Amino acid sequence: MTFASLGLIEPLLRSLETLGYQTPTPVQAQAIPAVLAGRDLMAAAQTGTGKTAGFALPLLQLLAMEGPKVASNSVRALILVPTRELAEQVHEAVRQYAENLPLTTYAAYGGVSINPQMMKLRKGVDVLVATPGRLLDLYRQKALKFNQLQTLILDEADRMLDLGFSEELGNIYRVLPKQRQTLLFSATFSDAIRLLAGQMLNDPLSIEVSPRNVAANTVKQWVVVVDKKRKPELFIHLLRKGKWKQVLVFAKTRNGVDALVEKLQGLGVNADGIHGDKPQATRQRALDRFKASEVQILVATDVAARGLDIEDLPLVVNFDLPIVAEDYIHRIGRTGRAGATGEAISLVCADEVNQLSAIEMLTRQTLTRQTEQDFEPEHRVPDTDSSGQVVKKPKKPKKPKTSGGSKRNLGKWVESGDASAVEPSIKPVRKVPVFNTGPRKKKP
C-alpha cells in the first residue's frame, strides 16, 4: 500500500516524499480514506502511530479541493489539543504537510500574550490548532468566528477530559456549526470518551489500530519493588548500574519532580524537570535541551510531558505509578516507537498496589517483578493475578492446641500418683506487688 493508493493529491505526496514518509501506518491506511469520504471518525491510536498525519493529510486535501477562501477572523478547520506543547507539535506537522498547498495554518495557546494571536487571526486561517481555554478567550473577544468551520478535530481527547476541559469542550460545542465533520482521536476508548463521542459525532466510523488499551509490544516492561523512602536511592543505583544515557522519568507530583531533580543535580547528574508550576518558557527550554541530548534525565509530571515527541527514546522510568491507569499507556508510549525496542521500568512500593493492579487490568498482563540486591523492601507489595486482581496472602495454618490450651494441666499430674510421671515445667510467676488496702489517711 502507498500514500498515492489512498487517494492523496500530488502536492501532499511531494511533501511526504520530502519528509521521508514511505508506507502508511495502520491508522493512516484506515483514517485517510474515511476522512476523504466525509465520515465522522472515532479512532483509538497511541502516541507514535502516525495519527497526526492520519487526520491532517486528508483534512488539508479537503480544504484545498473545496470550500470558499477563508474570511477575516474565521477558520475552516479547528484542531483542539490539551497542551501548548502538543499544539506546537501538531501545528509544525500540519505546516510541513501543507508546504505545497495554498493554505494558512496557525497555533494559539495560553501562557503567552493574546494580542499577537488576535492580530494573526484578523486575516483568517485555514487550519487553527488551539487549546480549549485560549480558543474560548479568542472567541469571547470576538477575534474568532466559526461560521466557515468545516471540520473539528479533537486530538488526545482523553487527556483533555483528564485535565478538566469538559466544561470548555461543552462551551465550544455550543457555538460551532451543527453541519460539520468531526474527528476524535484518543489513546484509549474509556467510557467518558465514548460518551463524548456520542454527543459530538454523527454516525462515526470506529477505528482501533491496536488491541484496546494495550501498550506497544516493542516495549519491555517490568517492575522493581522497593520501599517508598528508598526510591531515590534505588533510581540512582539503577542509573549508574545501567549506565543510562537518556531517561524520561515520571513523578506523580510537582514536589516530587523538584525533589528528585535537586537530588540528582546534587550528585552531579545533568537533570532538569518540568511541571505545571513552571513558566511556559522554562518548560519549553527544558524540553528543547532534552531533545538535543543536552540533558540526561528529564523528570516530568504527566501533564507537563504531554506532547513530548522524541525520536529513539530508549527508556522511560515510572518513579511513581500514575493515579489514572490510562496515563501508564501515555507514559510508556514514548519509547518503542516505529518498531524500535524500548524499556519501561516502574519503581513500585506497597502503597501503590492498587495503581499497579489497575494498570495490569487495563493492559491485560501481569508485569514481571524484580528486586534489586540491597534494596529488598521491608513492606511487601502484594501479588496480583493475571487479571490484575490483588491476591491475598494465604494465612498460616493454625498449630494444633495441646490439652488444656497453652496452660499446664497440673491436676491430672497430681491425681495420677505416678511419681515417674514427668513433672511439668512451670515458669516462676513474677511477684505481684501488694498495694496498701487499708483506709486512706486523711491529709492533715
VOGU-3710 file (C-alpha; in Angstrom, 3 decimals, decimal comma):
1> mtfaslglie> 0,000/0,000/0,000  1,211/3,516/-0,856  0,030/7,008/0,044  -0,913/7,504/-3,598  -3,208/4,465/-3,445  -5,091/6,132/-0,566  -6,167/8,913/-2,924  -3,898/11,747/-1,769  -3,182/14,547/-4,242  0,229/15,223/-5,768
11> pllrsletlg> 1,211/18,278/-3,612  0,738/16,210/-0,456  2,672/13,296/-1,938  5,587/15,648/-2,654  5,562/16,846/0,950  5,564/13,267/2,215  8,460/12,378/-0,064  10,438/15,349/1,269  9,709/14,235/4,839  10,788/10,669/4,086
21> yqtptpvqaq> 7,373/9,029/4,517  7,255/5,777/2,561  4,450/3,486/3,679  1,202/4,383/5,506  0,866/3,183/9,092  -2,259/1,178/10,021  -4,078/4,218/11,411  -3,234/6,246/8,309  -4,384/3,462/5,992  -7,785/3,361/7,705
31> aipavlagrd> -8,318/7,015/8,589  -7,297/8,785/5,359  -9,921/7,190/3,041  -12,652/7,611/5,686  -11,899/11,320/6,227  -11,704/11,950/2,460  -15,144/10,334/2,166  -16,520/12,845/4,686  -17,149/10,386/7,523  -17,019/11,339/11,196
41> lmaaaqtgtg> -14,285/9,327/12,858  -13,563/7,917/16,323  -10,065/6,479/16,486  -8,115/4,819/19,305  -4,472/5,426/18,416  -1,483/5,542/20,708  1,238/8,164/20,546  3,729/7,313/17,821  1,287/5,536/15,479  1,236/8,321/12,911
51> ktagfalpll> -2,221/9,581/13,904  -1,392/13,239/13,210  -0,763/12,500/9,540  -3,817/10,252/9,621  -6,129/13,229/10,166  -4,013/16,146/8,866  -3,331/14,834/5,340  -6,965/14,219/4,320  -8,035/17,408/6,122  -5,613/19,517/4,072
61> qllamegpkv> -6,734/17,832/0,864  -10,405/18,584/1,549  -9,613/22,223/2,346  -7,511/22,611/-0,804  -10,041/20,940/-3,088  -13,281/22,534/-1,916  -14,805/25,372/0,048  -14,534/29,177/-0,149  -11,485/31,275/0,695  -11,244/31,879/4,427
71> asnsvralil> -12,768/35,154/5,620  -11,476/37,632/8,175  -11,327/36,274/11,768  -12,565/32,895/10,533  -11,212/29,340/10,475  -12,133/26,460/8,192  -10,687/23,658/10,320  -10,110/23,536/14,063  -7,754/21,078/15,788  -8,227/21,064/19,577
81> vptrelaeqv> -5,355/19,776/21,731  -4,855/19,691/25,516  -1,486/21,476/25,934  0,768/24,117/24,443  3,497/21,568/23,719  1,132/19,380/21,732  -0,270/22,430/19,908  3,221/23,350/18,727  3,991/19,775/17,704  0,755/19,266/15,761
91> heavrqyaen> 0,976/22,676/14,100  4,526/22,030/12,938  3,447/18,729/11,394  0,450/20,344/9,655  2,636/23,176/8,367  5,098/20,702/6,853  2,344/18,662/5,188  0,805/21,846/3,724  4,121/23,134/2,342  2,958/22,799/-1,283
101> lplttyaayg> -0,638/23,939/-0,737  -2,110/27,499/-0,710  -3,353/27,116/2,869  -2,614/29,057/6,047  -2,061/27,453/9,464  -1,615/28,823/12,982  -1,359/27,675/16,614  -2,976/29,512/19,543  -2,487/28,610/23,201  -2,293/30,112/26,667
111> gvsinpqmmk> 0,757/31,151/28,638  1,667/33,863/26,107  0,176/37,221/25,140  -3,164/37,002/23,362  -2,699/40,206/21,336  -0,349/38,802/18,642  -2,748/35,883/18,227  -5,683/38,257/17,733  -3,692/40,173/15,129  -2,809/36,964/13,269
121> lrkgvdvlva> -6,437/35,848/13,131  -7,646/39,089/11,542  -6,916/37,733/8,085  -8,370/34,336/8,989  -6,587/30,958/8,839  -7,493/27,720/7,122  -6,269/25,463/9,942  -6,129/26,590/13,568  -4,526/24,372/16,223  -5,628/25,556/19,678
131> tpgrlldlyr> -6,044/24,679/23,322  -9,640/24,908/24,635  -9,094/27,753/27,103  -7,315/30,092/24,691  -9,807/29,306/21,927  -12,682/30,459/24,133  -10,749/33,609/25,108  -10,309/34,489/21,435  -13,961/33,799/20,699  -15,204/35,912/23,606
141> qkalkfnqlq> -13,029/38,813/22,465  -14,611/38,484/19,014  -11,261/37,644/17,427  -12,666/34,380/16,070  -15,777/33,302/14,178  -16,886/29,761/13,333  -19,394/30,342/10,531  -16,945/28,878/7,970  -15,893/25,900/10,066  -15,977/22,661/8,066
151> tlildeadrm> -14,015/20,251/10,264  -13,440/19,833/14,016  -10,666/17,516/15,250  -10,239/16,514/18,896  -6,682/15,230/19,335  -5,846/13,332/22,544  -9,424/13,824/23,704  -8,858/11,597/26,732  -6,187/13,954/28,014  -8,477/16,964/27,582
161> ldlgfseelg> -11,009/15,268/29,833  -8,292/14,298/32,342  -7,222/17,946/32,526  -10,758/19,067/33,326  -11,637/20,613/29,961  -15,094/19,008/29,757  -16,849/22,327/30,510  -14,751/24,179/27,916  -15,478/21,477/25,336  -19,173/21,859/26,047
171> niyrvlpkqr> -18,980/25,631/25,593  -17,087/25,223/22,314  -19,538/22,621/21,056  -22,463/25,010/21,564  -21,003/27,751/19,320  -19,869/25,530/16,435  -21,943/24,899/13,283  -24,038/21,738/13,505  -23,162/20,810/9,921  -19,511/19,798/10,110
181> qtllfsatfs> -17,191/16,819/10,008  -15,839/15,761/13,417  -12,829/13,543/14,080  -11,962/12,292/17,580  -8,587/10,755/18,387  -7,773/9,233/21,763  -5,117/6,878/23,105  -7,833/4,778/24,723  -11,604/4,311/24,489  -12,789/4,965/28,035
191> dairllagqm> -16,472/5,268/28,956  -16,059/9,047/29,182  -14,633/9,179/25,658  -17,492/7,091/24,289  -19,972/9,431/25,961  -18,208/12,461/24,460  -18,207/10,851/21,028  -21,925/10,163/21,313  -22,567/13,858/21,922  -20,260/15,355/19,275
201> lndplsievs> -20,028/12,819/16,432  -22,605/11,772/13,855  -22,622/8,072/12,950  -18,835/7,805/13,318  -16,585/5,139/11,886  -14,686/3,499/14,758  -11,024/2,597/14,305  -8,760/0,755/16,733  -5,288/0,269/15,333  -4,010/-1,881/18,201
211> prnvaantvk> -5,574/-4,050/20,896  -7,639/-1,882/23,175  -5,637/-0,218/25,941  -2,517/-2,283/25,237  0,960/-0,813/25,139  3,188/-1,371/22,123  4,645/-4,881/22,193  8,077/-3,459/21,355  8,320/-2,052/24,897  9,821/-4,342/27,525
221> qwvvvvdkkr> 8,058/-3,609/30,817  8,876/-4,653/34,340  8,552/-3,594/37,968  11,212/-3,179/40,641  9,675/-3,377/44,119  11,141/-1,108/46,784  10,171/0,778/49,922  8,867/4,277/49,193  11,580/6,091/51,137  14,331/4,298/49,195
231> kpelfihllr> 13,079/5,117/45,696  15,546/7,985/45,069  18,442/5,831/46,226  17,311/2,925/44,029  16,878/5,157/40,986  20,430/6,482/41,326  21,712/2,901/41,772  19,929/1,757/38,593  21,112/4,826/36,702  24,739/4,029/37,479
241> kgkwkqvlvf> 24,370/0,277/37,090  22,660/0,523/33,710  24,816/3,440/32,510  21,673/5,102/31,187  22,394/7,785/28,606  18,976/9,453/28,365  15,920/8,796/30,516  12,452/10,294/30,766  11,241/9,932/34,369  7,654/10,404/35,525
251> aktrngvdal> 6,827/11,585/39,032  3,327/11,921/40,445  3,559/15,427/41,906  5,300/18,729/41,250  7,104/18,496/44,579  8,249/15,007/43,629  9,724/16,339/40,375  11,620/19,127/42,145  12,931/16,845/44,918  14,319/14,231/42,521
261> veklqglgvn> 15,893/16,836/40,219  17,544/18,537/43,189  18,941/15,228/44,450  20,293/14,285/41,003  21,859/17,679/40,416  23,460/17,481/43,853  25,205/14,293/42,687  26,441/15,963/39,522  23,833/14,373/37,216  22,670/16,598/34,349
271> adgihgdkpq> 18,947/16,660/35,151  16,015/19,010/34,651  12,318/18,955/35,471  9,033/20,177/34,019  5,652/20,611/35,705  2,654/22,913/35,680  4,075/25,443/38,151  6,994/26,308/35,872  6,637/29,102/33,274  5,984/28,014/29,719
281> atrqraldrf> 9,331/29,385/28,538  11,208/27,405/31,205  9,359/24,209/30,351  9,985/24,636/26,639  13,682/25,279/27,223  13,980/22,089/29,269  12,185/20,088/26,558  14,425/21,510/23,831  17,563/20,706/25,827  16,378/17,156/26,432
291> kasevqilva> 15,579/16,647/22,743  19,048/17,942/21,884  20,587/15,440/24,383  21,944/18,322/26,458  20,035/16,954/29,475  20,487/13,329/30,541  17,490/12,983/32,879  14,194/14,803/32,377  11,746/14,415/35,269  8,147/15,346/34,482
301> tdvaargldi> 4,560/15,170/35,594  2,051/13,641/33,184  0,511/16,983/32,236  3,810/18,729/31,528  5,161/15,911/29,355  2,053/15,705/27,181  3,009/16,178/23,554  6,682/15,436/24,137  7,899/13,747/20,968  11,452/12,393/20,982
311> edlplvvnfd> 12,938/10,046/18,433  14,722/6,913/19,620  13,969/7,413/23,331  15,298/4,150/24,806  13,952/4,261/28,356  11,033/5,524/30,426  11,060/5,196/34,228  7,933/5,487/36,351  9,377/6,850/39,591  5,750/6,915/40,817
321> lpivaedyih> 2,897/4,979/39,276  0,177/7,230/37,822  -3,104/7,623/39,661  -5,023/7,117/36,396  -4,126/3,799/34,775  -4,525/5,171/31,233  -1,620/7,540/31,891  0,643/4,496/32,046  -0,128/3,887/28,367  0,714/7,502/27,527
331> rigrtgraga> 3,956/7,362/29,505  5,484/4,228/28,071  4,191/5,099/24,595  7,123/7,494/24,314  9,531/4,609/23,847  9,437/1,629/21,473  8,111/3,727/18,611  8,044/2,885/14,903  9,094/-0,711/15,575  12,128/0,210/17,698
341> tgeaislvca> 12,580/-1,517/21,051  12,298/0,333/24,329  12,162/-0,262/28,064  9,733/0,901/30,733  10,715/0,390/34,374  8,360/1,121/37,275  9,566/1,581/40,851  6,690/0,294/42,953  6,139/0,396/46,709  3,473/-1,288/48,842
351> devnqlsaie> 1,283/1,839/48,813  0,931/1,586/45,029  -0,502/-1,922/44,740  -3,937/-0,591/43,746  -2,455/1,502/40,916  -0,385/-1,495/39,804  -3,489/-3,677/39,826  -5,417/-1,137/37,729  -2,597/-0,930/35,181  -2,409/-4,708/34,860
361> mltrqtltrq> -6,177/-4,937/34,437  -6,098/-2,220/31,760  -3,189/-3,713/29,819  -4,328/-7,298/30,451  -0,956/-8,525/31,569  0,968/-9,217/34,760  4,101/-7,124/34,891  7,282/-9,005/35,789  8,523/-8,145/39,281  12,126/-7,902/40,304
371> teqdfepehr> 14,042/-6,948/43,410  17,414/-5,269/43,429  20,073/-6,587/45,799  20,353/-4,476/48,951  17,017/-2,788/48,125  14,644/-5,585/49,131  11,523/-3,935/50,584  10,557/-4,269/54,223  6,918/-3,722/53,254  5,801/-6,427/50,856
381> vpdtdssgqv> 3,992/-5,486/47,644  1,028/-7,910/47,445  0,901/-10,254/44,480  -1,609/-9,851/41,662  -3,094/-12,470/39,359  -3,294/-12,483/35,558  -6,359/-10,216/35,608  -4,703/-7,666/37,885  -6,639/-8,639/40,996  -4,733/-8,415/44,272
391> vkkpkkpkkp> -4,057/-11,872/45,673  -4,392/-12,055/49,432  -1,503/-13,640/51,222  -2,575/-17,107/52,474  -2,967/-17,376/56,218  -0,536/-19,532/58,130  -2,102/-22,831/59,285  -3,011/-22,843/62,951  -0,956/-25,040/65,244  -2,946/-27,788/66,993
401> ktsggskrnl> -3,677/-26,922/70,591  -2,304/-29,084/73,371  -4,589/-30,400/76,101  -5,677/-27,548/78,294  -4,653/-24,971/75,730  -1,457/-23,146/76,477  -1,687/-23,829/80,199  -0,104/-26,766/82,018  -2,641/-29,224/83,388  -1,342/-29,790/86,879
411> gkwvesgdas> -4,451/-31,535/88,189  -4,020/-34,742/86,175  -0,349/-34,990/87,110  -1,105/-34,645/90,846  -4,050/-37,094/90,749  -2,162/-39,731/88,814  0,052/-40,534/91,802  2,694/-41,621/89,331  5,989/-40,364/90,716  7,708/-41,338/87,494
421> avepsikpvr> 5,491/-39,042/85,513  7,357/-36,137/84,059  6,811/-33,119/86,182  5,588/-30,235/84,036  7,993/-27,364/83,834  6,498/-24,240/85,344  7,988/-20,825/84,849  8,208/-18,739/88,012  5,474/-16,176/88,245  6,609/-12,619/88,751
431> kvpvfntgpr> 5,717/-11,463/92,271  2,584/-9,380/92,184  3,075/-6,087/94,007  0,893/-5,619/97,103  -0,840/-2,279/97,390  -1,996/-0,785/100,661  -5,595/-1,870/101,012  -6,264/-0,049/104,317  -8,347/3,075/104,733  -6,936/6,172/103,112
441> kkkp> -5,345/8,544/105,575  -6,746/11,986/105,655  -4,371/14,760/104,801  -3,606/16,965/107,789
//
